[in-house]
Amino acid sequence: MKHMSKLSCVTALIVAATAAAAPAATAAGPAATQLVDGVIVVSGNTCTWTNARTSANPPTALTIDRTTINRPGGNLTCTGGITAALNNNPALTFDDAAGRARADVLDITGTMSGISCRYKATNVLLNRDGTTRKYVNQAFTATKTSGSFLCPGSVTTAAGDATLTFH
């Protein structure tokens, strides 16, 4: 059970990080390239990916291409024996005046020791870090949609557990 709890937390954080892929627009700086990097740290385990593609640059509404995060097309890696995959292409909207982004639905599967757990979260909010293109998740709960009886029914992700930087 201890391992599944860790897996659930990592799964939820990947959800948050994926949602966090929505960047803020800045007045200065180089032109955006519609790419997103992510870092998620949970219970000593770190998941990262680089150069995931989006359909547009913020503040235009956009979607994130899961095939550029998930392996083999992407480079998502996690420490601690955990693997994860994004099951949908999240749609993101922006409120630049408030410094926020919102992901409509995040659907993630995490696997550890051969046990898979699938979770969904809706309306995940992210806060922009100052005037950068980095977003940090607000706390949210993801609900289990399938998986082993060892998977918790839901997992809560604490604020600040996931970040993404759009470039």
C-alpha positions as CSV (number, residue, x, y, z in Angstrom):
1,M,0.0,0.0,0.0
2,K,2.9,2.4,0.8
3,H,4.1,2.1,-2.8
4,M,0.7,2.7,-4.3
5,S,0.3,5.8,-2.2
6,K,3.5,7.1,-3.7
7,L,2.4,6.1,-7.1
8,S,-0.9,7.9,-6.7
9,C,0.9,11.1,-5.6
10,V,3.3,11.0,-8.5
11,T,0.3,10.4,-10.8
12,A,-1.5,13.4,-9.4
13,L,1.6,15.6,-9.7
14,I,2.1,14.6,-13.3
15,V,-1.5,15.7,-13.8
16,A,-0.7,19.0,-12.2
17,A,2.5,19.5,-14.1
18,T,0.9,18.8,-17.4
19,A,-1.8,21.3,-16.6
20,A,0.9,23.7,-15.6
21,A,2.2,23.7,-19.1
22,A,0.1,26.8,-19.7
23,P,2.5,29.7,-19.6
24,A,2.0,33.4,-19.1
25,A,2.6,36.0,-21.8
26,T,5.4,38.3,-21.1
27,A,6.1,41.7,-22.6
28,A,9.8,41.1,-23.2
29,G,11.9,38.2,-24.1
30,P,12.4,35.9,-27.0
31,A,9.5,34.6,-29.1
32,A,7.8,31.5,-27.7
33,T,8.4,28.2,-29.5
34,Q,5.3,26.3,-28.3
35,L,7.3,24.0,-26.1
36,V,6.8,23.0,-22.4
37,D,9.3,21.5,-19.9
38,G,8.0,19.9,-16.7
39,V,9.4,19.0,-13.3
40,I,7.5,17.2,-10.5
41,V,8.9,16.1,-7.2
42,V,6.9,13.8,-4.8
43,S,8.2,11.8,-1.8
44,G,11.8,12.0,-3.1
45,N,10.7,10.9,-6.6
46,T,11.2,13.3,-9.5
47,C,9.5,13.1,-12.9
48,T,10.6,15.4,-15.8
49,W,10.1,16.0,-19.4
50,T,11.4,18.6,-21.9
51,N,10.1,20.1,-25.2
52,A,6.5,18.9,-25.2
53,R,4.5,20.6,-27.9
54,T,1.5,22.8,-27.6
55,S,-1.0,23.9,-30.3
56,A,-0.4,27.7,-29.7
57,N,1.4,30.2,-27.5
58,P,-0.3,31.6,-24.5
59,P,-2.4,33.6,-23.8
60,T,-4.2,31.9,-26.8
61,A,-6.1,28.8,-25.7
62,L,-4.1,25.7,-26.5
63,T,-3.8,22.0,-26.1
64,I,-0.8,20.0,-25.0
65,D,0.2,17.1,-27.3
66,R,0.5,14.0,-25.0
67,T,2.6,12.1,-27.6
68,T,5.4,14.6,-27.1
69,I,5.4,13.9,-23.3
70,N,4.8,10.2,-23.3
71,R,7.4,7.7,-24.5
72,P,8.4,6.8,-27.1
73,G,7.7,10.2,-28.8
74,G,8.5,12.2,-25.6
75,N,11.0,11.9,-22.9
76,L,9.0,11.6,-19.6
77,T,11.1,9.9,-17.0
78,C,10.6,9.3,-13.3
79,T,12.9,8.1,-10.5
80,G,11.9,5.5,-7.9
81,G,10.6,2.8,-10.3
82,I,7.5,4.8,-11.3
83,T,6.3,5.2,-14.9
84,A,3.5,7.5,-16.0
85,A,1.5,8.4,-19.1
86,L,-0.8,11.2,-20.1
87,N,-4.0,9.8,-21.6
88,N,-5.5,13.0,-23.1
89,N,-4.5,16.2,-24.7
90,P,-5.4,18.8,-22.1
91,A,-7.0,22.0,-23.2
92,L,-5.7,25.1,-21.4
93,T,-7.2,28.6,-21.1
94,F,-5.5,31.7,-19.6
95,D,-6.4,34.7,-17.5
96,D,-3.3,36.8,-17.8
97,A,-4.7,39.6,-15.7
98,A,-5.1,37.2,-12.8
99,G,-1.9,35.4,-13.6
100,R,-3.6,32.0,-13.9
101,A,-4.2,29.1,-16.3
102,R,-6.8,26.4,-16.2
103,A,-6.7,22.9,-17.6
104,D,-10.0,21.4,-18.5
105,V,-9.4,17.7,-17.9
106,L,-6.3,15.8,-17.0
107,D,-6.3,12.0,-17.4
108,I,-3.1,10.2,-16.2
109,T,-2.1,6.6,-15.6
110,G,0.8,5.8,-13.2
111,T,2.4,2.4,-12.8
112,M,4.6,1.0,-10.1
113,S,5.7,-2.6,-9.6
114,G,3.3,-3.7,-12.4
115,I,0.2,-2.0,-10.7
116,S,-1.5,0.7,-12.7
117,C,-3.8,3.4,-11.4
118,R,-5.7,5.9,-13.6
119,Y,-6.9,9.3,-12.4
120,K,-8.8,12.3,-13.7
121,A,-8.9,15.8,-12.5
122,T,-11.0,18.7,-13.9
123,N,-10.5,22.4,-13.9
124,V,-7.0,22.3,-12.5
125,L,-5.8,25.9,-11.6
126,L,-2.2,27.1,-11.9
127,N,-0.6,30.3,-10.8
128,R,2.0,32.2,-12.9
129,D,5.3,32.7,-11.1
130,G,5.7,36.5,-11.4
131,T,6.0,37.6,-15.0
132,T,7.8,34.4,-16.1
133,R,6.4,31.7,-18.3
134,K,6.5,29.3,-15.3
135,Y,3.3,28.1,-13.7
136,V,2.8,26.3,-10.4
137,N,-0.2,24.2,-9.5
138,Q,-2.8,25.0,-6.9
139,A,-3.9,22.1,-4.7
140,F,-6.4,19.8,-6.4
141,T,-7.9,16.3,-6.1
142,A,-7.8,13.6,-8.8
143,T,-10.3,10.8,-8.7
144,K,-9.5,7.2,-9.6
145,T,-11.2,6.1,-12.8
146,S,-9.7,2.6,-13.1
147,G,-7.0,0.4,-11.7
148,S,-6.1,-2.0,-9.0
149,F,-8.0,-2.2,-5.7
150,L,-4.7,-1.1,-4.2
151,C,-5.0,2.3,-5.8
152,P,-6.5,5.0,-3.6
153,G,-10.0,6.3,-4.6
154,S,-8.6,9.8,-5.0
155,V,-5.3,11.6,-4.5
156,T,-4.8,15.2,-3.5
157,T,-1.9,17.2,-4.8
158,A,-0.5,20.0,-2.7
159,A,0.1,23.5,-4.0
160,G,3.5,24.0,-5.5
161,D,4.3,20.3,-6.1
162,A,4.5,20.7,-9.8
163,T,5.9,23.3,-12.2
164,L,6.1,23.8,-15.9
165,T,7.9,26.3,-18.0
166,F,6.8,27.3,-21.4
167,H,9.4,28.4,-24.0
